[in-house]
């Protein structure tokens, strides 16, 4: 890892940049014609071992190509930095979707820079190792235009890079990152008076896990499963499920039974991560153990919130997440908006949480995940974690917003475009098949054009693809399918699957 130098000087410089951004926000952000520069650095600055379990993780940087839609503002410039170069076909695909701006005009205001490095090191670290690239990023901002940086998540590495570039970040000071840990999130939710699953936080070793598992079972004798979570796990890949199958009813025998069976009764969510490696990583990171929420109807909604630099709170969106993997712990996709039976209520809960986060100094976009169960006619919500970063629901909503110029109404739980009609979408990063391997970006665009899979501006419906570069190597792609109803949105998604399957039926890869 890159070592910080003169941390006190970096802290002071970062505070000055934060103060400068408040003035910049008040002066620029309400004027669509104001000159500005946005530097997009989509680094997944996460634990390297967990990051390595995500196939083609550096291609996930392309999810933030949705920020290119800001080029619809005629005086806005964007600098997009990536680990590896992005095909011009993919860039043209996004620019073609810009409403009211020619792709030529937009392209003249876009600077693409690359580290030419596909290694497992996070993008921010790659940039910090390349002082000449840092200078090129600086020079991409012309005429002393107001500029700020957008990251996927913010750690001390992003803080150092911001100081080296001398541009502020639209995001949260990493000193507050404890709120985004599993332990910190549970403690904060409790402070806010929000329901959380029964559990124990601030666990640091295997013995602590065993004691917590025993305590949960004694407190809730009918409990069948518990979730073990690393503090800084990502997309469920820092989790493991413990099964209480055949556990003794006698409390004096329970701890011994768990000690004997913990390895055989624990299923690690991340593929190819052994129990021993999981425990080793957990010991270094710390974490929590909590009950596995069950019920006849269980959903996993999330809420996106933004706190701007002057403290205004916006409930951006609600989603129902679709989960898979071991005991449905891995994020696969989401529908938008969330179920209207509880979308408004969740927005109200998150407004309360966000107010207390604002008082601590949090700014930027973040998400809050819940588990919700229905009992009779009532829904019960349990706050699970704060994602103090961009998430899997960030880029689909930004695409919807940029393409339709509509807005989410948290008081009604619906999204409306300019004519008052509603829009829905299904989004996923996980359309994947071995048969798709070898399809190039050009192949995908040809297939999409031939079968009418493009987003249609006249109807404000259709499909936008992302993670396009991952298709050829991993047979994997992401998409957001937009419709006037959720059923229509999902029909576009299934149409894509059917057509890709038809087009690759006779291919041998």
C-alpha positions as CSV (number, residue, x, y, z in Angstrom):
1,X,0.0,0.0,0.0
2,X,1.1,3.6,-0.6
3,X,2.3,5.1,2.6
4,X,1.0,8.5,3.7
5,X,3.5,11.2,4.3
6,X,3.0,14.2,6.7
7,X,-0.5,13.0,7.7
8,X,-1.1,16.2,9.8
9,X,-0.4,18.4,6.7
10,X,-2.7,16.2,4.6
11,X,-5.4,16.5,7.2
12,X,-5.2,20.3,7.3
13,X,-5.1,20.5,3.5
14,X,-8.1,18.2,3.2
15,X,-10.1,20.4,5.6
16,X,-9.3,23.4,3.5
17,X,-10.5,21.6,0.4
18,X,-13.7,20.7,2.2
19,X,-14.3,24.3,3.1
20,X,-13.6,25.4,-0.5
21,X,-16.1,22.9,-1.8
22,X,-18.9,24.5,0.2
23,X,-18.4,27.8,-1.5
24,X,-18.0,26.1,-4.9
25,X,-21.2,24.2,-4.4
26,X,-23.2,27.3,-3.5
27,X,-21.8,29.1,-6.5
28,X,-21.9,26.5,-9.2
29,X,-24.3,23.6,-8.6
30,X,-27.5,25.5,-9.1
31,X,-26.5,26.8,-12.5
32,X,-26.5,24.2,-15.3
33,X,-24.6,26.6,-17.6
34,X,-21.7,27.3,-15.1
35,X,-18.3,26.0,-16.3
36,X,-17.1,23.2,-14.1
37,X,-14.9,20.1,-14.2
38,X,-15.7,16.7,-12.6
39,X,-12.9,14.2,-12.1
40,X,-14.3,10.7,-11.9
41,X,-11.9,8.1,-10.3
42,X,-14.0,5.0,-9.9
43,X,-11.6,3.1,-7.6
44,X,-12.9,0.2,-5.6
45,X,-10.6,0.8,-2.7
46,X,-11.4,-2.4,-0.8
47,X,-9.6,-5.3,0.9
48,X,-7.4,-6.9,-1.8
49,X,-8.3,-10.4,-0.9
50,X,-12.1,-9.8,-1.0
51,X,-11.6,-7.7,-4.2
52,X,-9.7,-10.5,-5.9
53,X,-12.8,-12.8,-5.5
54,X,-14.9,-10.4,-7.7
55,X,-14.3,-11.6,-11.3
56,X,-13.0,-8.7,-13.5
57,X,-13.3,-6.3,-10.6
58,X,-11.4,-3.5,-12.5
59,X,-14.2,-3.6,-15.1
60,X,-16.6,-2.5,-12.3
61,X,-15.0,0.9,-12.8
62,X,-17.1,1.2,-15.9
63,X,-20.2,1.3,-13.8
64,X,-19.4,5.0,-13.2
65,X,-19.4,5.7,-16.9
66,X,-23.0,6.9,-16.1
67,X,-21.2,10.1,-14.9
68,X,-20.6,10.8,-18.6
69,X,-24.2,11.8,-18.8
70,X,-23.2,15.0,-17.0
71,X,-21.9,16.1,-20.4
72,X,-25.4,17.1,-21.3
73,X,-24.6,20.3,-19.4
74,X,-22.8,22.2,-22.2
75,X,-20.1,23.9,-20.0
76,X,-19.2,20.8,-18.0
77,X,-16.0,18.9,-18.5
78,X,-15.3,15.4,-17.3
79,X,-12.0,13.6,-16.7
80,X,-12.5,9.9,-16.3
81,X,-9.6,7.8,-15.1
82,X,-9.5,4.0,-15.3
83,X,-7.2,1.1,-14.6
84,X,-7.2,0.0,-18.3
85,X,-8.2,1.9,-21.4
86,X,-11.9,1.8,-22.3
87,X,-12.9,1.1,-25.8
88,X,-14.0,4.1,-27.9
89,X,-17.0,2.0,-28.9
90,X,-18.2,1.9,-25.3
91,X,-17.6,5.7,-24.9
92,X,-19.6,6.4,-28.1
93,X,-22.4,4.1,-26.8
94,X,-22.8,6.4,-23.8
95,X,-22.4,9.7,-25.6
96,X,-25.0,8.7,-28.2
97,X,-27.5,8.6,-25.3
98,X,-27.0,12.2,-24.3
99,X,-30.3,14.2,-24.6
100,X,-30.0,17.5,-26.4
101,X,-26.2,17.4,-27.0
102,X,-24.3,16.1,-30.0
103,X,-21.8,13.4,-29.2
104,X,-19.1,15.5,-30.9
105,X,-19.7,18.4,-28.6
106,X,-19.7,16.1,-25.6
107,X,-16.6,14.3,-26.7
108,X,-14.7,17.6,-27.0
109,X,-15.3,18.1,-23.2
110,X,-14.2,14.6,-22.2
111,X,-10.7,13.5,-21.1
112,X,-10.0,9.8,-20.8
113,X,-6.9,8.7,-18.8
114,X,-5.6,5.3,-17.9
115,X,-3.0,3.6,-15.7
116,X,-2.6,0.7,-18.2
117,X,-2.6,-1.6,-15.2
118,X,-5.0,-4.5,-14.7
119,X,-3.5,-5.6,-11.4
120,X,-5.5,-6.2,-8.1
121,X,-4.3,-3.0,-6.6
122,X,-7.1,-0.4,-6.3
123,X,-7.1,2.3,-8.9
124,X,-6.4,5.1,-6.4
125,X,-3.2,3.3,-5.4
126,X,-2.2,2.9,-9.0
127,X,-2.6,6.7,-9.6
128,X,-0.6,7.6,-6.5
129,X,2.3,5.5,-7.9
130,X,2.2,7.5,-11.1
131,X,3.1,11.2,-10.5
132,X,3.1,12.0,-14.2
133,X,-0.5,10.8,-14.4
134,X,-1.4,13.0,-11.5
135,X,0.0,16.0,-13.4
136,X,-2.1,15.0,-16.5
137,X,-5.2,14.9,-14.3
138,X,-4.4,18.4,-13.0
139,X,-3.9,19.7,-16.5
140,X,-7.2,18.3,-17.7
141,X,-8.9,21.1,-15.7
142,X,-8.6,24.3,-17.8
143,X,-9.2,28.0,-17.2
144,X,-9.1,27.5,-13.4
145,X,-12.6,26.1,-13.7
146,X,-14.2,24.9,-10.4
147,X,-13.5,21.2,-10.1
148,X,-14.2,18.4,-7.7
149,X,-13.5,14.6,-7.6
150,X,-16.0,11.7,-7.5
151,X,-14.8,8.4,-6.1
152,X,-16.6,5.1,-5.6
153,X,-15.5,5.0,-1.9
154,X,-13.2,7.2,0.1
155,X,-10.3,6.1,2.3
156,X,-7.1,7.7,3.4
157,X,-5.7,6.9,-0.1
158,X,-8.4,9.0,-1.8
159,X,-7.9,11.7,0.8
160,X,-4.1,11.8,-0.1
161,X,-4.8,11.8,-3.8
162,X,-7.3,14.7,-3.5
163,X,-4.7,16.7,-1.6
164,X,-2.0,16.0,-4.3
165,X,-4.5,17.0,-7.0
166,X,-5.7,20.0,-4.9
167,X,-9.3,19.3,-5.7
168,X,-12.1,18.7,-3.2
169,X,-14.1,15.4,-3.0
170,X,-17.9,15.3,-3.2
171,X,-18.0,12.6,-0.5
172,X,-17.5,11.8,3.1
173,X,-14.3,12.4,5.1
174,X,-12.8,9.0,5.7
175,X,-12.5,9.9,9.4
176,X,-16.2,8.9,9.5
177,X,-15.8,5.6,7.7
178,X,-16.5,3.7,11.0
179,X,-20.2,4.4,10.3
180,X,-19.9,2.2,7.2
181,X,-18.5,-0.8,9.1
182,X,-20.8,-3.5,10.4
183,X,-20.0,-2.7,14.0
184,X,-20.2,1.1,13.6
185,X,-23.5,0.8,11.7
186,X,-25.2,-1.3,14.4
187,X,-24.1,1.1,17.1
188,X,-25.3,4.1,15.1
189,X,-28.7,2.6,14.3
190,X,-29.1,1.8,18.0
191,X,-28.3,5.4,18.8
192,X,-30.9,6.5,16.3
193,X,-33.6,4.3,17.8
194,X,-33.9,2.2,14.7
195,X,-34.6,-1.6,14.8
196,X,-31.7,-3.9,14.1
197,X,-31.3,-7.7,14.2
198,X,-30.4,-9.2,17.5
199,X,-26.6,-9.5,17.4
200,X,-23.3,-8.7,18.9
201,X,-20.7,-6.3,17.4
202,X,-17.0,-5.5,17.9
203,X,-15.9,-9.1,17.7
204,X,-12.2,-9.6,17.0
205,X,-11.5,-13.4,16.9
206,X,-12.9,-16.9,16.5
207,X,-13.5,-17.3,20.2
208,X,-15.6,-14.1,20.1
209,X,-17.6,-15.5,17.2
210,X,-18.2,-18.8,19.1
211,X,-19.3,-16.9,22.2
212,X,-21.6,-14.7,20.2
213,X,-23.2,-17.6,18.4
214,X,-23.9,-19.3,21.7
215,X,-25.3,-16.1,23.2
216,X,-27.7,-15.7,20.2
217,X,-28.9,-19.2,20.4
218,X,-29.6,-19.0,24.1
219,X,-31.5,-15.7,23.6
220,X,-33.5,-17.1,20.7
221,X,-33.7,-20.9,21.1
222,X,-35.6,-21.2,17.8
223,X,-32.8,-19.6,15.8
224,X,-31.7,-21.8,12.9
225,X,-29.0,-19.6,11.3
226,X,-26.8,-16.7,12.2
227,X,-24.7,-14.4,9.9
228,X,-21.0,-13.7,10.6
229,X,-19.9,-10.5,9.0
230,X,-16.6,-8.9,8.5
231,X,-16.6,-5.2,9.4
232,X,-15.6,-4.1,5.8
233,X,-17.1,-6.8,3.7
234,X,-18.4,-5.9,0.2
235,X,-21.5,-7.1,-1.6
236,X,-22.0,-10.0,0.9
237,X,-18.5,-11.5,0.2
238,X,-17.3,-10.7,3.7
239,X,-20.1,-12.8,5.2
240,X,-20.5,-16.4,6.3
241,X,-23.6,-18.3,7.5
242,X,-23.6,-20.5,10.6
243,X,-26.2,-23.3,10.8
244,X,-27.4,-24.5,14.2
245,X,-28.5,-27.9,12.8
246,X,-28.4,-30.5,15.6
247,X,-27.3,-28.0,18.2
248,X,-28.0,-29.1,21.8
249,X,-30.8,-27.5,23.8
250,X,-28.8,-27.4,27.0
251,X,-26.9,-24.1,27.3
252,X,-24.0,-25.7,29.2
253,X,-23.3,-27.9,26.2
254,X,-23.8,-25.3,23.5
255,X,-20.4,-23.5,23.6
256,X,-18.6,-26.9,23.4
257,X,-20.8,-28.0,20.5
258,X,-20.1,-24.8,18.6
259,X,-16.4,-25.1,19.2
260,X,-16.4,-28.6,17.8
261,X,-18.7,-27.9,14.8
262,X,-18.1,-24.3,13.8
263,X,-15.9,-25.2,10.8
264,X,-18.3,-27.8,9.4
265,X,-21.4,-25.8,10.1
266,X,-20.2,-22.5,8.6
267,X,-20.6,-21.7,4.9
268,X,-18.5,-18.8,3.6
269,X,-20.3,-16.7,1.0
270,X,-17.3,-15.7,-1.1
271,X,-16.4,-18.5,-3.5
272,X,-13.0,-20.1,-3.1
273,X,-12.5,-18.5,0.3
274,X,-11.9,-21.2,2.8
275,X,-13.1,-21.1,6.4
276,X,-9.5,-20.8,7.7
277,X,-8.8,-17.8,5.4
278,X,-12.1,-16.3,6.3
279,X,-11.3,-16.4,10.1
280,X,-7.8,-15.0,9.4
281,X,-9.3,-12.1,7.5
282,X,-12.1,-11.6,10.1
283,X,-9.4,-11.5,12.9
284,X,-7.6,-8.7,11.1
285,X,-10.8,-6.8,10.2
286,X,-13.2,-7.5,13.1
287,X,-16.9,-7.8,12.7
288,X,-20.3,-8.9,14.1
289,X,-22.6,-11.8,14.5
290,X,-26.3,-11.3,14.2
291,X,-29.5,-13.4,13.7
292,X,-30.5,-14.5,10.3
293,X,-33.9,-12.7,9.6
294,X,-36.6,-15.2,8.6
295,X,-40.3,-15.1,7.9
296,X,-43.0,-16.1,5.4
297,X,-42.2,-13.0,3.4
298,X,-38.8,-11.4,3.6
299,X,-37.4,-8.6,1.4
300,X,-34.1,-6.7,1.2
301,X,-34.9,-3.1,0.5
302,X,-32.3,-0.3,0.3
303,X,-32.5,3.5,0.4
304,X,-30.1,5.9,-1.3
305,X,-29.6,9.3,0.4
306,X,-27.5,12.3,-0.4
307,X,-26.3,15.1,1.9
308,X,-24.9,18.0,0.0
309,X,-22.1,20.2,1.3
310,X,-24.6,22.8,2.8
311,X,-26.4,20.1,4.8
312,X,-29.5,19.5,2.7
313,X,-30.8,16.0,2.7
314,X,-32.4,14.2,-0.3
315,X,-34.0,10.8,-0.2
316,X,-32.8,9.8,-3.7
317,X,-34.4,6.5,-4.3
318,X,-35.6,3.2,-2.8
319,X,-34.9,-0.3,-4.2
320,X,-35.8,-3.9,-3.5
321,X,-32.6,-5.8,-3.8
322,X,-32.4,-9.3,-5.4
323,X,-30.0,-11.5,-3.5
324,X,-28.4,-14.8,-4.3
325,X,-25.4,-17.0,-3.2
326,X,-25.2,-18.7,0.1
327,X,-28.5,-18.0,2.0
328,X,-29.1,-15.0,-0.3
329,X,-26.2,-12.9,1.0
330,X,-24.8,-11.7,-2.4
331,X,-26.2,-8.6,-4.2
332,X,-27.4,-9.6,-7.7
333,X,-29.7,-6.8,-8.8
334,X,-32.6,-4.5,-7.8
335,X,-36.0,-3.3,-8.8
336,X,-36.9,0.4,-8.5
337,X,-38.8,1.8,-6.8
338,X,-39.2,-0.4,-3.7
339,X,-42.5,-1.9,-2.8
340,X,-45.0,0.9,-2.2
341,X,-46.3,-0.9,0.8
342,X,-43.2,0.3,2.7
343,X,-41.2,2.7,0.4
344,X,-42.5,5.8,2.0
345,X,-42.0,4.5,5.5
346,X,-38.4,3.5,4.7
347,X,-37.7,7.0,3.4
348,X,-39.0,8.5,6.6
349,X,-36.8,6.2,8.7
350,X,-33.8,7.1,6.6
351,X,-34.5,10.8,6.9
352,X,-34.1,10.5,10.6
353,X,-30.9,8.6,10.3
354,X,-29.5,11.0,7.7
355,X,-30.2,14.0,10.0
356,X,-28.0,12.5,12.7
357,X,-25.4,11.6,10.1
358,X,-25.4,15.2,8.8
359,X,-24.8,16.4,12.4
360,X,-21.7,14.3,12.5
361,X,-20.4,15.9,9.2
362,X,-21.3,13.2,6.6
363,X,-21.7,14.5,3.1
364,X,-22.2,12.8,-0.2
365,X,-24.2,9.9,-1.5
366,X,-24.7,6.7,0.6
367,X,-27.1,3.8,1.0
368,X,-28.8,2.1,3.9
369,X,-29.8,-1.6,3.6
370,X,-32.7,-3.2,5.4
371,X,-34.2,-6.6,5.9
372,X,-38.0,-6.4,6.1
373,X,-40.6,-9.0,7.1
374,X,-44.3,-9.0,6.7
375,X,-46.5,-10.2,9.6
376,X,-50.2,-10.0,8.9
377,X,-50.7,-6.6,7.3
378,X,-47.7,-5.0,8.8
379,X,-44.1,-4.7,7.7
380,X,-41.2,-4.8,10.2
381,X,-37.9,-3.3,9.1
382,X,-34.4,-4.0,10.5
383,X,-31.5,-1.8,9.5
384,X,-28.6,-3.9,8.4
385,X,-25.7,-1.5,7.3
386,X,-24.7,1.9,6.0
387,X,-22.9,1.8,2.6
388,X,-20.9,4.9,2.9
389,X,-20.0,4.8,-0.8
390,X,-21.5,4.4,-4.2
391,X,-23.3,1.1,-4.5
392,X,-25.0,-1.4,-6.9
393,X,-28.1,0.8,-7.1
394,X,-26.2,4.1,-7.7
395,X,-25.4,3.8,-11.4
396,X,-28.8,2.5,-12.5
397,X,-30.6,5.3,-10.8
398,X,-28.2,7.9,-12.2
399,X,-28.8,6.5,-15.7
400,X,-32.5,6.7,-15.2
401,X,-32.3,10.3,-14.0
402,X,-30.0,11.5,-16.7
403,X,-32.0,9.8,-19.5
404,X,-35.5,10.8,-18.4
405,X,-34.9,14.0,-16.4
406,X,-37.5,12.8,-13.9
407,X,-37.4,12.6,-10.1
408,X,-38.2,10.3,-7.2
409,X,-41.0,11.4,-4.9
410,X,-40.2,10.0,-1.4
411,X,-43.5,11.1,0.0
412,X,-45.3,8.9,-2.5
413,X,-42.7,6.2,-3.2
414,X,-42.8,6.7,-7.0
415,X,-40.7,8.1,-9.8
416,X,-42.2,10.4,-12.4
417,X,-41.0,11.9,-15.7
418,X,-41.9,15.3,-17.1
419,X,-45.3,14.3,-18.4
420,X,-46.3,12.9,-15.0
421,X,-46.1,9.3,-16.0
422,X,-44.1,6.8,-13.9
423,X,-41.0,4.8,-14.7
424,X,-39.7,1.6,-13.2
425,X,-36.5,-0.4,-13.8
426,X,-34.8,-3.7,-13.1
427,X,-31.0,-3.4,-12.9
428,X,-28.3,-6.0,-12.5
429,X,-24.5,-6.4,-12.8
430,X,-24.8,-10.2,-13.2
431,X,-26.0,-11.2,-16.6
432,X,-23.5,-14.0,-17.1
433,X,-23.1,-17.1,-19.2
434,X,-20.1,-19.1,-20.5
435,X,-21.7,-18.9,-23.9
436,X,-21.3,-15.1,-23.9
437,X,-17.5,-15.3,-23.6
438,X,-15.8,-14.0,-26.7
439,X,-18.5,-11.4,-27.5
440,X,-16.8,-8.1,-28.1
441,X,-18.3,-4.7,-27.4
442,X,-18.9,-4.4,-31.2
443,X,-20.7,-7.7,-31.2
444,X,-23.0,-6.6,-28.3
445,X,-23.8,-3.3,-30.0
446,X,-24.5,-5.1,-33.3
447,X,-26.8,-7.5,-31.6
448,X,-28.6,-4.7,-29.7
449,X,-29.1,-2.6,-32.8
450,X,-30.4,-5.6,-34.9
451,X,-32.9,-6.6,-32.2
452,X,-34.0,-3.2,-31.1
453,X,-32.6,-3.5,-27.6
454,X,-31.5,0.2,-27.3
455,X,-33.0,2.7,-25.0
456,X,-35.7,4.6,-26.8
457,X,-35.8,8.4,-25.9
458,X,-39.2,8.9,-27.6
459,X,-40.8,6.3,-25.3
460,X,-38.3,6.7,-22.4
461,X,-38.1,2.9,-22.2
462,X,-35.6,0.3,-23.1
463,X,-32.2,-1.0,-22.1
464,X,-28.8,0.5,-21.2
465,X,-25.8,-1.8,-20.9
466,X,-22.8,-1.4,-18.6
467,X,-19.7,-3.5,-17.7
468,X,-19.5,-4.0,-21.4
469,X,-15.7,-4.7,-21.3
470,X,-16.2,-7.7,-19.0
471,X,-18.3,-9.5,-21.6
472,X,-15.6,-11.0,-23.8
473,X,-13.3,-12.3,-21.0
474,X,-15.9,-13.3,-18.4
475,X,-19.2,-13.7,-20.3
476,X,-20.6,-11.1,-17.9
477,X,-22.5,-7.8,-18.4
478,X,-24.7,-5.4,-16.5
479,X,-27.8,-3.6,-17.6
480,X,-30.7,-1.4,-16.5
481,X,-34.0,-2.0,-18.2
482,X,-36.5,0.8,-17.9
483,X,-40.3,0.6,-18.4
484,X,-43.6,2.3,-17.7
485,X,-44.4,-0.6,-15.4
486,X,-42.2,-3.0,-13.5
487,X,-43.5,-5.8,-15.6
488,X,-42.5,-4.0,-18.8
489,X,-39.1,-3.2,-17.4
490,X,-38.5,-6.9,-16.6
491,X,-39.8,-7.9,-20.0
492,X,-37.0,-5.9,-21.6
493,X,-34.5,-7.8,-19.3
494,X,-35.9,-11.2,-20.3
495,X,-35.8,-10.1,-24.0
496,X,-32.1,-9.4,-23.6
497,X,-31.5,-12.8,-22.1
498,X,-33.4,-14.6,-24.8
499,X,-31.7,-12.8,-27.6
500,X,-28.2,-13.2,-26.2
501,X,-28.9,-16.9,-25.7
502,X,-30.2,-17.2,-29.3
503,X,-27.3,-15.4,-30.7
504,X,-24.7,-17.6,-28.9
505,X,-26.5,-21.0,-29.2
506,X,-24.2,-22.3,-31.9
507,X,-21.0,-20.6,-30.7
508,X,-18.2,-22.6,-29.1
509,X,-16.0,-20.8,-26.7
